[in-house]
């Protein structure tokens, strides 16, 4: 007798032989016993779970010479012909190769003839979802009202592709995947029938690889039997099929948990040299991490883990928490999707294991938020909640300053805690506790409650109204508001106040045509403009010089803006610098007047640069440069970025190429080192070294 594969040899012949499909088997048996036989059945489910075998068993049960019976004898001629597939009245059709309307028309013509030897004429159409839409439509009438001796049995792995018009005419049975324990039991029976020894671990691995399909399990079992020489072990399967194995994975992930990157990369190279494929290594690593995650969540079922709990490394389990294991598993799931487009799958694999070596430092966003919340509560003076991220830090042992409160005695108003900022932190005076008269108008003050720090929200909107009984409180609130405004108000000179608006002081020096050559002399030959203009009209015939008055005003204004004489004297070259600059036409103009002109021009287009330039100190000049004193590093950084703009503006005013230079004046500060507040130290200690940036 020729060799017969295990999947064919162990095909179920009775309803009770169906593995994992007890619901389907019991329903069909009861319908046969009661004589309620449908004219069309639709079997759906994954591959290798018994759809076609069930259809043949149903055909034998209906056409058995002792039937219809729920237990066909499998000995009569009808049962044997159906088992061999040679029965004339049980026609099996491959839906993938008979998809046209012509094939369905042939079936419609055949159903007109009764069965030759059997009781029923049964059509078994496998992969029925492959039929075309026209073929389905041609089959509708025949399925709905077939002859009483015709039964249709459809089988499909993709139920969603079957039209609803077909489903509504059939009894539907959904087949399920077989559990790993039942697959393993069937494999043990198959090994016993062949007189082959098999380890439980090896059979368990075959059952897991079958993913619930009995046909896949039997096919893989035959392959393993071929190279096992009568004894199936997990080591043989691992070596022959290029698997990694639980022991190797334990060694690999222990090196990752301890941060030994060099050892991890060497192990990867040895695995790949031994014939393990990259896809297989990624798949095994993902299974391993999934099992660790299940163990961390308290699951010890061997059917889910793939191995007993004792087989997994305790070093890895103790090194990584649940969040870190979830992160590791997501890395390998994403890696399996990315390697098909990668420049080098091996590079991707090595990078993923290298990331696992610093997985101990990974902190999720939820943990960071929990730590920050704990630090915020600590700064506010509240006690730390149990289990927060800050409790694991050494800084948690430092006692937080307790919020003090004044106990109320009889006849004494309770003290208000309007500003709950701990001692040592910056405090705004406008938020300090009010006086007793003011506290009467604060919401929550009467009952001693802790009010909002911003207790006075301002005056009521125009559309709101207050009752006469509340007018007194409103007036008190306005008084408090006015006092707070006075305490928080900046001191602004009255000259800069126009109504309620603040107008900054901007000095724009006026210049006549004789001082700066903005317009050519109308009397010159080069003047060709039709709109003769000048910066000023002809000065009056007075005894004083307009230019001298203008220069005196400019010098008096910038005298206030310049640094102190002690600051200026710190520069050795400040006294030797020229106080006037020579223009391109030979005129000498004071440097302060030049500064005012440049400021006026920049105030129109670049106010930010003009503000920083206005804060510079004394200007000195040379034949082709202007040098300014800067006392702030912030202004220094701003002006350095604007050097090209300043060079162009000064060159435009002077009529020649000029270079603008900056000199930073570092003042001597003998200030003592400021001690950080205790709360800030605790916050820094809490989150120090725990936040690691990673791909989310």
Buried (B, 14 or more C-beta within 10 A) or exposed (E): EEEEEBBEEBBBBBBEEBBBBEEBBBBBBEBBEEEEBBBBBBBBBBEBBBBBBBBBBBBBBBBBBEBBBBBBBBEBEBBBBBBEEEBEBBBBBEBEEBBBBEBBEEBEEEBEEEBEEBBBBBBBBBBBBBBEEEBBBBBBEBBEEBEEBBBBBBBBBEBEEBBEEBBEBBBBBEBBBBBBEBBBBBBBEBBEEEEBEBBEBBBBBBBBBBBBBBBBBBBBBBBBBEEBEEEBBBEBBBBBBBBBBBEBBBBBBBBBBBBBBEBBBEBBEEBBEEEBEBEBBBBBBBBBBBBBBBBBEEEEEBEEBBBEBEBBBEBBBEBBBEBBBBBBBBBBBEBBEEBEEBEEBBEBBBEBBBBBBEBBEBBBEEBBEBBBBBBEBBBEBBEBEEEBBBBEBEBBEBEBBEEEEEEEEEEEBBBBBBBEBBEBEEEEEBBEBBEEEBBBBBEBBEEBEEBEEEBBEEEEEEEEEEEEEEEEBBEBBBEBBEBBEEEEEEEEEEEEEEEEEEEEEEBEBEBBBBBBBEBBEEEEEEEEEEEEEBEEEEEEEEEEEBBEEBBEBBBEBBEEBBBEEEBBEBBEEBEEBEEBBBBEEEBEBBBBBBBBBBBBBBBEEBEEBBBBBBBBBBBBBEEEBBBBBBBBEEBBEBBEEBEEBBBEBBBEBBEBEBBBBBBEBEEEEEEEEEEEBBBEBBBEBBBEEBBEEBEE
